[in-house]
């Protein structure tokens, strides 16, 4: 588990520091947000992964976004649930719309009649563009201001020099 976390952290730093297109990374991160926010649902997962493969998206960015927002989803779930309750229960004018969607083939598999699932989908779709621009700004800020500071920090230099760190990455390279 520790090696996996080290590997993910190393790839994340490399992803942000490399000269890869920040727009592709930010779009990937936003798609990862869609994956991480919503509860497990196979059809929803397949739709988002299809979009990731359809557009020019950095898959590592999507994976990282899914990890970040999957961890944050426990904090965000009450907000998502309230959005779902508002749309499914409080808005009586939408009941015919939900009934129509529920009676169509395949769409009920999205489990949108669950308040948490619906709220997560809506919250994810509404925050897709702001997360994209926010992460794009974070990448630009990181590359201009933090890249050199991080590379020259005592912590990173100490980790690179430590025998445990060198041993862990040699062991990781052997396992690949």
BAGURO-985987 format. One record per atom (N, C-alpha, C): residue in one letter; atom name; x, y, z. Coordinates in pm, 1 decimal, always signed. Layout:
BEGIN
[r A CA [X Y Z]] ...
//
This chain:
BEGIN
[r X N [+82.1 -119.4 +0.0]] [r X CA [+0.0 +0.0 +0.0]] [r X C [+86.4 +125.7 +0.0]] [r X N [+192.7 +124.4 +78.4]] [r X CA [+281.7 +239.9 +85.3]] [r X C [+348.8 +263.9 -48.7]] [r X N [+389.0 +154.4 -116.4]] [r X CA [+451.9 +168.6 -247.3]] [r X C [+353.9 +227.5 -347.5]] [r X N [+229.0 +185.7 -339.3]] [r X CA [+127.4 +237.9 -429.6]] [r X C [+108.0 +387.3 -407.8]] [r X N [+102.1 +431.4 -282.0]] [r X CA [+87.2 +573.4 -253.5]] [r X C [+209.3 +653.4 -299.0]] [r X N [+327.7 +598.7 -277.8]] [r X CA [+449.3 +664.6 -326.3]] [r X C [+448.1 +675.5 -478.1]] [r X N [+405.7 +569.7 -542.9]] [r X CA [+400.3 +567.5 -688.4]] [r X C [+299.7 +670.7 -741.0]] [r X N [+183.7 +678.0 -677.6]] [r X CA [+81.3 +774.4 -719.4]] [r X C [+132.5 +916.7 -697.3]] [r X N [+193.9 +942.8 -582.4]] [r X CA [+246.7 +1076.0 -553.0]] [r X C [+355.9 +1114.7 -653.0]] [r X N [+442.9 +1020.3 -683.6]] [r X CA [+550.7 +1045.9 -779.0]] [r X C [+493.2 +1077.1 -917.2]] [r X N [+393.7 +999.0 -959.4]] [r X CA [+333.5 +1022.4 -1090.9]] [r X C [+257.1 +1154.3 -1094.4]] [r X N [+193.3 +1189.8 -984.2]] [r X CA [+121.4 +1316.6 -978.0]] [r X C [+217.3 +1433.6 -994.7]] [r X N [+324.9 +1432.9 -919.6]] [r X CA [+423.4 +1541.6 -929.9]] [r X C [+482.4 +1544.7 -1070.1]] [r X N [+512.8 +1428.6 -1125.0]] [r X CA [+568.0 +1422.7 -1259.9]] [r X C [+467.2 +1474.4 -1362.2]] [r X N [+340.8 +1439.2 -1344.1]] [r X CA [+235.6 +1482.6 -1434.6]] [r X C [+225.3 +1634.8 -1436.5]] [r X N [+226.2 +1695.9 -1319.6]] [r X CA [+212.3 +1840.4 -1312.4]] [r X C [+339.3 +1910.7 -1358.9]] [r X N [+455.7 +1852.8 -1330.4]] [r X CA [+581.8 +1917.7 -1364.0]] [r X C [+620.9 +1900.3 -1510.3]] [r X N [+577.2 +1793.0 -1574.0]] [r X CA [+613.9 +1768.9 -1713.1]] [r X C [+555.7 +1876.2 -1803.5]] [r X N [+605.2 +1879.3 -1922.9]] [r X CA [+558.8 +1978.0 -2019.2]] [r X C [+439.2 +1927.7 -2098.1]] [r X N [+356.0 +1847.9 -2036.9]] [r X CA [+234.3 +1801.7 -2102.4]] [r X C [+135.1 +1916.9 -2106.1]] [r X N [+42.0 +1909.4 -2201.1]] [r X CA [-55.9 +2015.3 -2218.2]] [r X C [-141.7 +2028.9 -2092.8]] [r X N [-139.4 +2144.5 -2027.0]] [r X CA [-217.4 +2160.9 -1904.3]] [r X C [-367.7 +2150.0 -1927.9]] [r X N [-413.6 +2183.4 -2047.6]] [r X CA [-556.7 +2174.4 -2076.9]] [r X C [-603.1 +2029.4 -2074.0]] [r X N [-521.6 +1938.8 -2128.5]] [r X CA [-557.0 +1796.4 -2126.5]] [r X C [-557.0 +1742.0 -1984.3]] [r X N [-461.9 +1786.3 -1904.5]] [r X CA [-455.5 +1741.9 -1764.9]] [r X C [-577.3 +1793.5 -1688.6]] [r X N [-613.2 +1920.3 -1710.8]] [r X CA [-726.2 +1980.0 -1639.5]] [r X C [-858.2 +1914.8 -1680.6]] [r X N [-874.8 +1883.6 -1809.4]] [r X CA [-996.9 +1814.8 -1853.9]] [r X C [-1001.5 +1675.3 -1792.2]] [r X N [-888.3 +1607.7 -1788.6]] [r X CA [-882.7 +1476.7 -1725.4]] [r X C [-917.8 +1484.0 -1578.7]] [r X N [-866.6 +1585.5 -1510.4]] [r X CA [-897.2 +1603.3 -1368.7]] [r X C [-1046.8 +1626.9 -1349.1]] [r X N [-1107.3 +1704.7 -1439.4]] [r X CA [-1251.4 +1732.7 -1429.8]] [r X C [-1334.0 +1606.2 -1453.6]] [r X N [-1293.5 +1525.1 -1550.1]] [r X CA [-1363.8 +1397.5 -1571.1]] [r X C [-1344.5 +1305.4 -1450.2]] [r X N [-1225.1 +1310.0 -1391.8]] [r X CA [-1201.4 +1233.0 -1270.3]] [r X C [-1290.3 +1278.5 -1156.9]] [r X N [-1318.9 +1409.6 -1152.5]] [r X CA [-1411.2 +1460.8 -1052.1]] [r X C [-1548.6 +1397.1 -1070.4]] [r X N [-1593.9 +1385.2 -1195.7]] [r X CA [-1723.0 +1321.4 -1221.8]] [r X C [-1723.8 +1177.5 -1170.8]] [r X N [-1612.0 +1108.5 -1188.5]] [r X CA [-1602.1 +970.0 -1141.4]] [r X C [-1597.1 +961.7 -989.8]] [r X N [-1521.9 +1051.6 -927.7]] [r X CA [-1501.6 +1044.2 -783.8]] [r X C [-1620.3 +1088.9 -701.1]] [r X N [-1697.8 +1182.8 -752.2]] [r X CA [-1810.2 +1235.0 -673.7]] [r X C [-1925.7 +1137.4 -662.7]] [r X N [-1956.9 +1069.2 -771.1]] [r X CA [-2077.4 +985.7 -774.5]] [r X C [-2052.8 +850.9 -708.3]] [r X N [-2156.6 +796.6 -645.1]] [r X CA [-2145.1 +661.2 -591.2]] [r X C [-2124.6 +560.4 -704.5]] [r X N [-2081.2 +442.8 -671.3]] [r X CA [-2052.6 +340.7 -772.5]] [r X C [-2177.2 +306.9 -852.1]] [r X N [-2163.9 +318.5 -983.1]] [r X CA [-2270.9 +284.6 -1074.6]] [r X C [-2205.1 +248.0 -1206.6]] [r X N [-2225.8 +127.0 -1254.0]] [r X CA [-2155.2 +77.3 -1371.9]] [r X C [-2187.0 +158.4 -1496.5]] [r X N [-2312.3 +187.5 -1520.6]] [r X CA [-2348.6 +261.5 -1642.1]] [r X C [-2287.7 +401.6 -1639.9]] [r X N [-2295.3 +468.0 -1526.9]] [r X CA [-2237.1 +601.3 -1513.9]] [r X C [-2085.7 +596.2 -1536.0]] [r X N [-2020.7 +498.8 -1477.1]] [r X CA [-1877.1 +480.3 -1494.5]] [r X C [-1842.6 +460.6 -1641.2]] [r X N [-1919.1 +376.2 -1710.5]] [r X CA [-1893.0 +350.6 -1851.9]] [r X C [-1913.9 +476.0 -1936.7]] [r X N [-2015.3 +554.3 -1905.2]] [r X CA [-2040.5 +677.6 -1981.0]] [r X C [-1924.3 +775.8 -1963.7]] [r X N [-1879.8 +794.6 -1840.0]] [r X CA [-1769.7 +888.3 -1815.9]] [r X C [-1640.5 +836.1 -1878.4]] [r X N [-1612.9 +707.3 -1867.0]] [r X CA [-1491.5 +651.0 -1928.5]] [r X C [-1497.8 +657.8 -2080.6]] [r X N [-1617.8 +644.6 -2136.7]] [r X CA [-1633.6 +660.4 -2280.9]] [r X C [-1599.2 +803.6 -2321.2]] [r X N [-1644.3 +900.8 -2242.9]] [r X CA [-1611.0 +1041.0 -2271.0]] [r X C [-1461.0 +1065.7 -2258.0]] [r X N [-1399.1 +1004.0 -2159.6]] [r X CA [-1253.7 +1018.1 -2141.6]] [r X C [-1180.6 +963.3 -2264.0]] [r X N [-1227.6 +851.1 -2316.2]] [r X CA [-1160.9 +793.0 -2432.8]] [r X C [-1197.5 +865.4 -2562.1]] [r X N [-1312.0 +931.4 -2564.5]] [r X CA [-1358.2 +1000.6 -2684.6]] [r X C [-1282.5 +1131.2 -2706.1]] [r X N [-1257.1 +1203.9 -2598.7]] [r X CA [-1189.3 +1332.4 -2608.6]] [r X C [-1041.1 +1315.7 -2579.0]] [r X N [-963.1 +1417.4 -2616.3]] [r X CA [-819.3 +1414.3 -2591.1]] [r X C [-795.8 +1456.3 -2446.3]] [r X N [-788.2 +1355.9 -2360.5]] [r X CA [-783.4 +1378.1 -2216.2]] [r X C [-662.5 +1304.4 -2159.8]] [r X N [-598.1 +1364.4 -2061.5]] [r X CA [-489.2 +1297.8 -1992.2]] [r X C [-549.0 +1199.5 -1891.8]] [r X N [-526.1 +1071.5 -1913.9]] [r X CA [-586.0 +966.6 -1830.7]] [r X C [-530.1 +971.2 -1688.5]] [r X N [-404.6 +1005.7 -1673.2]] [r X CA [-346.7 +1017.2 -1539.0]] [r X C [-415.0 +1129.4 -1460.9]] [r X N [-447.5 +1238.0 -1529.5]] [r X CA [-520.8 +1346.2 -1465.2]] [r X C [-658.6 +1300.9 -1421.1]] [r X N [-724.0 +1218.4 -1505.1]] [r X CA [-855.7 +1165.4 -1468.6]] [r X C [-844.9 +1073.2 -1347.7]] [r X N [-742.8 +990.1 -1344.8]] [r X CA [-722.2 +899.8 -1231.8]] [r X C [-698.1 +978.7 -1103.9]] [r X N [-615.4 +1082.1 -1113.6]] [r X CA [-586.9 +1164.4 -996.8]] [r X C [-712.5 +1237.8 -949.8]] [r X N [-789.9 +1291.3 -1044.1]] [r X CA [-914.5 +1359.6 -1008.4]] [r X C [-1012.3 +1266.1 -939.6]] [r X N [-1019.0 +1141.8 -988.6]] [r X CA [-1107.8 +1043.4 -926.0]] [r X C [-1061.9 +1012.5 -783.7]] [r X N [-931.3 +1003.8 -761.7]] [r X CA [-880.0 +979.2 -626.4]] [r X C [-910.1 +1096.2 -532.5]] [r X N [-884.4 +1216.3 -579.3]] [r X CA [-905.4 +1334.6 -494.9]] [r X C [-1052.6 +1349.9 -460.4]] [r X N [-1138.6 +1344.8 -562.7]] [r X CA [-1280.0 +1367.6 -536.7]] [r X C [-1348.2 +1245.1 -476.0]] [r X N [-1290.2 +1127.4 -494.0]] [r X CA [-1341.3 +1010.1 -423.2]] [r X C [-1319.7 +1024.3 -273.6]] [r X N [-1204.5 +1080.2 -236.2]] [r X CA [-1177.7 +1104.3 -93.8]] [r X C [-1263.0 +1219.2 -40.8]] [r X N [-1283.1 +1321.0 -121.9]] [r X CA [-1364.2 +1435.9 -79.4]] [r X C [-1513.2 +1407.2 -81.7]] [r X N [-1553.1 +1301.7 -150.0]] [r X CA [-1696.8 +1275.9 -166.2]] [r X C [-1766.6 +1252.0 -32.4]] [r X N [-1694.4 +1201.9 +65.4]] [r X CA [-1756.0 +1179.7 +195.9]] [r X C [-1795.1 +1311.7 +262.0]] [r X N [-1720.6 +1417.1 +231.1]] [r X CA [-1753.1 +1549.2 +283.3]] [r X C [-1861.6 +1615.4 +197.1]] [r X N [-1857.8 +1589.8 +67.6]] [r X CA [-1948.6 +1654.0 -27.5]] [r X C [-2082.3 +1580.8 -37.7]] [r X N [-2089.2 +1455.4 +4.3]] [r X CA [-2213.0 +1376.8 -7.7]] [r X C [-2336.4 +1442.4 +54.5]] [r X N [-2327.5 +1505.6 +171.3]] [r X CA [-2448.4 +1570.8 +223.7]] [r X C [-2501.4 +1681.0 +131.5]] [r X N [-2410.9 +1755.2 +67.5]] [r X CA [-2452.7 +1859.1 -27.1]] [r X C [-2518.0 +1794.7 -148.7]] [r X N [-2455.4 +1688.4 -199.4]] [r X CA [-2511.6 +1617.4 -314.8]] [r X C [-2649.2 +1561.3 -281.1]] [r X N [-2662.5 +1506.6 -163.8]] [r X CA [-2791.1 +1450.2 -122.6]] [r X C [-2897.9 +1558.9 -115.4]] [r X N [-2862.9 +1675.9 -63.1]] [r X CA [-2959.3 +1785.9 -55.6]] [r X C [-3002.0 +1831.3 -195.4]] [r X N [-2908.3 +1834.3 -289.1]] [r X CA [-2942.5 +1868.9 -427.7]] [r X C [-3038.5 +1765.2 -483.8]] [r X N [-3010.0 +1638.7 -459.2]] [r X CA [-3097.5 +1531.8 -506.0]] [r X C [-3235.9 +1538.2 -443.8]] [r X N [-3242.6 +1565.8 -314.7]] [r X CA [-3372.7 +1579.1 -246.7]] [r X C [-3449.9 +1696.1 -305.8]] [r X N [-3381.0 +1805.7 -329.3]] [r X CA [-3446.4 +1923.0 -387.5]] [r X C [-3504.5 +1890.5 -524.9]] [r X N [-3426.1 +1822.1 -608.6]] [r X CA [-3472.6 +1793.7 -745.9]] [r X C [-3575.9 +1682.0 -752.0]] [r X N [-3559.2 +1579.9 -669.9]] [r X CA [-3648.9 +1463.9 -678.7]] [r X C [-3776.5 +1480.0 -596.0]] [r X N [-3766.1 +1540.1 -480.3]] [r X CA [-3879.6 +1540.7 -387.8]] [r X C [-3945.3 +1678.6 -378.4]] [r X N [-3865.5 +1782.3 -361.8]] [r X CA [-3921.0 +1915.1 -336.5]] [r X C [-3985.7 +1978.6 -459.2]] [r X N [-3937.1 +1948.4 -575.6]] [r X CA [-3988.6 +2009.1 -698.2]] [r X C [-4094.3 +1919.7 -760.3]] [r X N [-4217.8 +1939.6 -720.9]] [r X CA [-4326.7 +1853.8 -767.7]] [r X C [-4350.1 +1867.9 -917.7]] [r X N [-4313.1 +1980.4 -974.9]] [r X CA [-4329.3 +2000.4 -1118.7]] [r X C [-4237.9 +1911.1 -1202.0]] [r X N [-4132.7 +1857.7 -1139.6]] [r X CA [-4039.9 +1770.1 -1212.0]] [r X C [-4080.5 +1622.6 -1207.2]] [r X N [-4181.6 +1588.3 -1130.1]] [r X CA [-4221.1 +1447.5 -1115.8]] [r X C [-4256.4 +1383.4 -1249.9]] [r X N [-4331.0 +1449.7 -1340.0]] [r X CA [-4356.6 +1387.3 -1470.7]] [r X C [-4227.3 +1364.4 -1550.6]] [r X N [-4131.6 +1456.6 -1536.8]] [r X CA [-4002.7 +1440.4 -1606.3]] [r X C [-3927.7 +1317.8 -1553.6]] [r X N [-3922.1 +1304.0 -1420.4]] [r X CA [-3853.1 +1188.0 -1361.3]] [r X C [-3925.0 +1058.5 -1397.9]] [r X N [-4055.8 +1061.6 -1403.2]] [r X CA [-4133.1 +943.3 -1441.5]] [r X C [-4102.5 +904.6 -1585.4]] [r X N [-4097.2 +1004.9 -1674.2]] [r X CA [-4063.7 +979.0 -1814.8]] [r X C [-3925.6 +916.9 -1826.6]] [r X N [-3827.4 +974.3 -1757.3]] [r X CA [-3691.0 +919.5 -1763.0]] [r X C [-3684.9 +778.1 -1706.5]] [r X N [-3758.9 +756.1 -1598.6]] [r X CA [-3755.4 +624.6 -1536.0]] [r X C [-3821.4 +518.0 -1624.1]] [r X N [-3914.6 +557.4 -1707.9]] [r X CA [-3983.4 +462.5 -1794.6]] [r X C [-3913.8 +441.6 -1928.4]] [r X N [-3803.9 +510.1 -1953.1]] [r X CA [-3727.4 +487.4 -2074.9]] [r X C [-3631.6 +371.8 -2053.0]] [r X N [-3596.9 +301.1 -2160.6]] [r X CA [-3501.5 +190.4 -2143.1]] [r X C [-3362.1 +241.4 -2104.3]] [r X N [-3291.6 +167.7 -2030.6]] [r X CA [-3151.6 +186.8 -1990.5]] [r X C [-3131.5 +298.4 -1886.8]] [r X N [-3198.9 +411.6 -1897.2]] [r X CA [-3176.0 +523.5 -1805.7]] [r X C [-3199.1 +490.2 -1658.4]] [r X N [-3294.2 +404.7 -1623.7]] [r X CA [-3306.4 +372.3 -1480.0]] [r X C [-3180.7 +307.5 -1421.9]] [r X N [-3097.2 +249.8 -1508.3]] [r X CA [-2972.6 +189.3 -1459.1]] [r X C [-2875.5 +293.8 -1407.0]] [r X N [-2897.5 +420.8 -1442.2]] [r X CA [-2814.8 +527.8 -1386.8]] [r X C [-2846.4 +552.6 -1239.6]] [r X N [-2956.3 +496.4 -1193.3]] [r X CA [-2997.2 +507.8 -1052.8]] [r X C [-3019.8 +653.5 -1012.0]] [r X N [-3071.5 +733.5 -1106.9]] [r X CA [-3095.4 +874.1 -1077.4]] [r X C [-3211.1 +895.4 -981.1]] [r X N [-3289.0 +789.0 -953.4]] [r X CA [-3396.0 +802.6 -855.4]] [r X C [-3342.2 +798.0 -712.1]] [r X N [-3213.0 +777.3 -696.5]] [r X CA [-3145.0 +787.6 -567.8]] [r X C [-3100.6 +932.8 -551.4]] [r X N [-3137.6 +995.1 -441.6]] [r X CA [-3107.3 +1137.4 -424.2]] [r X C [-2957.6 +1166.0 -425.3]] [r X N [-2877.7 +1077.8 -367.5]] [r X CA [-2733.2 +1098.2 -365.6]] [r X C [-2674.4 +1087.6 -506.0]] [r X N [-2718.6 +988.9 -582.1]] [r X CA [-2667.1 +972.0 -717.3]] [r X C [-2704.7 +1091.1 -805.2]] [r X N [-2830.6 +1130.7 -801.7]] [r X CA [-2874.6 +1244.7 -882.7]] [r X C [-2802.3 +1372.1 -840.8]] [r X N [-2792.7 +1395.3 -712.1]] [r X CA [-2723.1 +1514.4 -664.2]] [r X C [-2576.2 +1515.0 -702.6]] [r X N [-2511.5 +1399.7 -697.7]] [r X CA [-2370.4 +1390.6 -736.1]] [r X C [-2351.5 +1417.8 -884.4]] [r X N [-2440.2 +1363.9 -966.5]] [r X CA [-2430.9 +1387.3 -1111.1]] [r X C [-2450.7 +1535.6 -1141.4]] [r X N [-2554.0 +1594.7 -1082.6]] [r X CA [-2583.2 +1736.2 -1108.0]] [r X C [-2470.4 +1824.5 -1056.0]] [r X N [-2422.6 +1798.7 -935.1]] [r X CA [-2312.4 +1877.3 -878.6]] [r X C [-2186.9 +1863.2 -964.3]] [r X N [-2158.4 +1742.0 -1009.1]] [r X CA [-2041.9 +1720.1 -1094.3]] [r X C [-2052.5 +1793.4 -1226.3]] [r X N [-2169.1 +1788.0 -1288.8]] [r X CA [-2186.9 +1855.9 -1417.2]] [r X C [-2181.6 +2007.8 -1401.6]] [r X N [-2238.4 +2059.1 -1292.5]] [r X CA [-2235.2 +2203.5 -1269.8]] [r X C [-2095.4 +2255.1 -1235.8]] [r X N [-2015.4 +2171.8 -1171.9]] [r X CA [-1881.6 +2217.0 -1131.8]] [r X C [-1771.6 +2172.2 -1227.9]] [r X N [-1807.9 +2108.5 -1339.4]] [r X CA [-1707.9 +2060.3 -1435.7]] [r X C [-1620.8 +2175.3 -1487.5]] [r X N [-1684.2 +2281.0 -1537.6]] [r X CA [-1609.3 +2393.1 -1595.6]] [r X C [-1531.5 +2470.1 -1488.0]] [r X N [-1591.0 +2502.4 -1372.2]] [r X CA [-1509.7 +2570.2 -1269.7]] [r X C [-1390.2 +2487.2 -1221.6]] [r X N [-1407.3 +2356.4 -1209.0]] [r X CA [-1294.7 +2271.3 -1168.1]] [r X C [-1187.6 +2270.3 -1276.9]] [r X N [-1231.5 +2267.8 -1402.5]] [r X CA [-1136.4 +2271.7 -1514.5]] [r X C [-1049.8 +2397.8 -1506.3]] [r X N [-1114.4 +2514.2 -1496.5]] [r X CA [-1038.4 +2639.0 -1492.6]] [r X C [-957.4 +2653.0 -1363.8]] [r X N [-1010.0 +2605.0 -1253.3]] [r X CA [-936.2 +2609.7 -1127.3]] [r X C [-810.4 +2523.7 -1131.7]] [r X N [-822.3 +2402.6 -1185.9]] [r X CA [-705.0 +2315.6 -1193.4]] [r X C [-605.9 +2366.5 -1297.0]] [r X N [-656.0 +2428.2 -1403.1]] [r X CA [-568.5 +2489.2 -1503.9]] [r X C [-484.4 +2600.3 -1438.9]] [r X N [-547.9 +2681.5 -1355.3]] [r X CA [-474.4 +2787.0 -1284.3]] [r X C [-376.4 +2727.0 -1184.0]] [r X N [-417.0 +2618.1 -1117.0]] [r X CA [-327.6 +2552.2 -1022.1]] [r X C [-202.6 +2500.5 -1093.6]] [r X N [-220.0 +2439.5 -1210.2]] [r X CA [-105.0 +2387.3 -1285.1]] [r X C [-12.2 +2501.5 -1325.3]] [r X N [-69.5 +2610.7 -1376.0]] [r X CA [+12.4 +2726.1 -1416.0]] [r X C [+87.6 +2783.4 -1295.9]] [r X N [+18.4 +2797.4 -1183.0]] [r X CA [+82.4 +2848.9 -1062.2]] [r X C [+191.7 +2753.7 -1014.0]] [r X N [+161.7 +2624.7 -1014.4]] [r X CA [+259.2 +2525.7 -969.1]] [r X C [+384.0 +2530.4 -1055.9]] [r X N [+364.5 +2534.7 -1187.2]] [r X CA [+479.7 +2531.8 -1278.3]] [r X C [+563.1 +2658.9 -1270.2]] [r X N [+500.7 +2772.4 -1243.3]] [r X CA [+577.8 +2896.4 -1238.7]] [r X C [+635.7 +2927.2 -1100.8]] [r X N [+563.5 +2893.9 -994.5]] [r X CA [+606.6 +2935.8 -861.0]] [r X C [+656.1 +2822.6 -771.1]] [r X N [+595.7 +2707.9 -779.4]] [r X CA [+626.0 +2602.3 -682.5]] [r X C [+722.0 +2494.8 -733.1]] [r X N [+737.3 +2483.0 -863.3]] [r X CA [+819.6 +2375.7 -919.9]] [r X C [+963.1 +2380.6 -866.7]] [r X N [+1026.1 +2496.7 -877.2]] [r X CA [+1164.3 +2510.6 -831.4]] [r X C [+1174.9 +2499.2 -679.7]] [r X N [+1077.5 +2558.7 -609.4]] [r X CA [+1080.5 +2552.1 -462.8]] [r X C [+1068.6 +2407.5 -415.7]] [r X N [+981.1 +2330.5 -480.4]] [r X CA [+963.1 +2190.9 -442.4]] [r X C [+1087.7 +2109.0 -474.1]] [r X N [+1144.0 +2130.9 -592.5]] [r X CA [+1262.9 +2055.4 -631.7]] [r X C [+1382.0 +2085.5 -541.2]] [r X N [+1390.0 +2207.6 -491.4]] [r X CA [+1503.3 +2247.3 -406.6]] [r X C [+1473.4 +2240.6 -257.7]] [r X N [+1357.7 +2189.0 -220.7]] [r X CA [+1323.8 +2183.9 -78.7]] [r X C [+1407.4 +2078.7 -6.3]] [r X N [+1428.9 +2101.1 +119.8]] [r X CA [+1508.0 +2008.4 +201.0]] [r X C [+1438.5 +1873.0 +212.6]] [r X N [+1304.9 +1874.5 +216.2]] [r X CA [+1229.6 +1749.8 +227.7]] [r X C [+1253.3 +1659.8 +106.3]] [r X N [+1240.4 +1715.4 -12.6]] [r X CA [+1259.0 +1636.2 -134.7]] [r X C [+1404.1 +1592.0 -147.0]] [r X N [+1496.8 +1679.8 -120.2]] [r X CA [+1638.2 +1641.8 -126.0]] [r X C [+1669.3 +1532.8 -24.7]] [r X N [+1611.5 +1544.8 +94.8]] [r X CA [+1633.1 +1442.7 +197.3]] [r X C [+1571.9 +1309.8 +158.9]] [r X N [+1451.4 +1313.7 +100.9]] [r X CA [+1387.2 +1189.4 +57.3]] [r X C [+1466.7 +1122.1 -53.8]] [r X N [+1513.3 +1201.8 -149.1]] [r X CA [+1591.2 +1145.0 -260.4]] [r X C [+1722.1 +1084.4 -211.7]] [r X N [+1780.4 +1141.5 -108.5]] [r X CA [+1908.5 +1093.1 -57.3]] [r X C [+1893.5 +976.4 +39.5]] [r X N [+1774.6 +957.6 +92.7]] [r X CA [+1758.8 +852.9 +194.2]] [r X C [+1764.3 +714.1 +130.5]] [r X N [+1829.8 +620.5 +196.7]] [r X CA [+1840.4 +485.1 +142.9]] [r X C [+1704.9 +413.8 +136.5]] [r X N [+1615.4 +447.1 +227.5]] [r X CA [+1483.1 +383.3 +227.3]] [r X C [+1406.6 +423.0 +101.8]] [r X N [+1412.1 +550.5 +67.2]] [r X CA [+1343.7 +601.0 -51.4]] [r X C [+1402.1 +537.0 -177.9]] [r X N [+1535.8 +531.5 -185.4]] [r X CA [+1601.0 +469.8 -302.3]] [r X C [+1564.2 +321.4 -311.0]] [r X N [+1563.9 +253.8 -198.6]] [r X CA [+1529.1 +111.4 -195.1]] [r X C [+1384.6 +90.0 -238.3]] [r X N [+1293.5 +176.6 -192.3]] [r X CA [+1151.3 +162.9 -225.7]] [r X C [+1129.7 +177.9 -375.6]] [r X N [+1195.9 +273.8 -437.7]] [r X CA [+1175.0 +292.4 -581.3]] [r X C [+1247.4 +186.8 -664.1]] [r X N [+1358.2 +132.7 -614.1]] [r X CA [+1420.6 +20.1 -684.0]] [r X C [+1330.7 -102.4 -677.7]] [r X N [+1272.5 -125.4 -562.3]] [r X CA [+1179.3 -236.4 -545.6]] [r X C [+1056.2 -218.3 -634.1]] [r X N [+1010.9 -94.4 -644.2]] [r X CA [+894.9 -64.9 -728.7]] [r X C [+928.9 -89.6 -875.9]] [r X N [+1048.1 -47.9 -920.2]] [r X CA [+1087.5 -68.4 -1059.8]] [r X C [+1100.5 -217.4 -1092.0]] [r X N [+1145.1 -295.1 -994.7]] [r X CA [+1157.8 -439.9 -1017.1]] [r X C [+1020.4 -505.4 -1030.5]] [r X N [+922.3 -452.4 -958.9]] [r X CA [+788.8 -512.5 -962.8]] [r X C [+713.0 -477.3 -1089.8]] [r X N [+757.3 -376.5 -1164.7]] [r X CA [+687.8 -336.2 -1288.3]] [r X C [+724.8 -420.5 -1403.1]] 
//
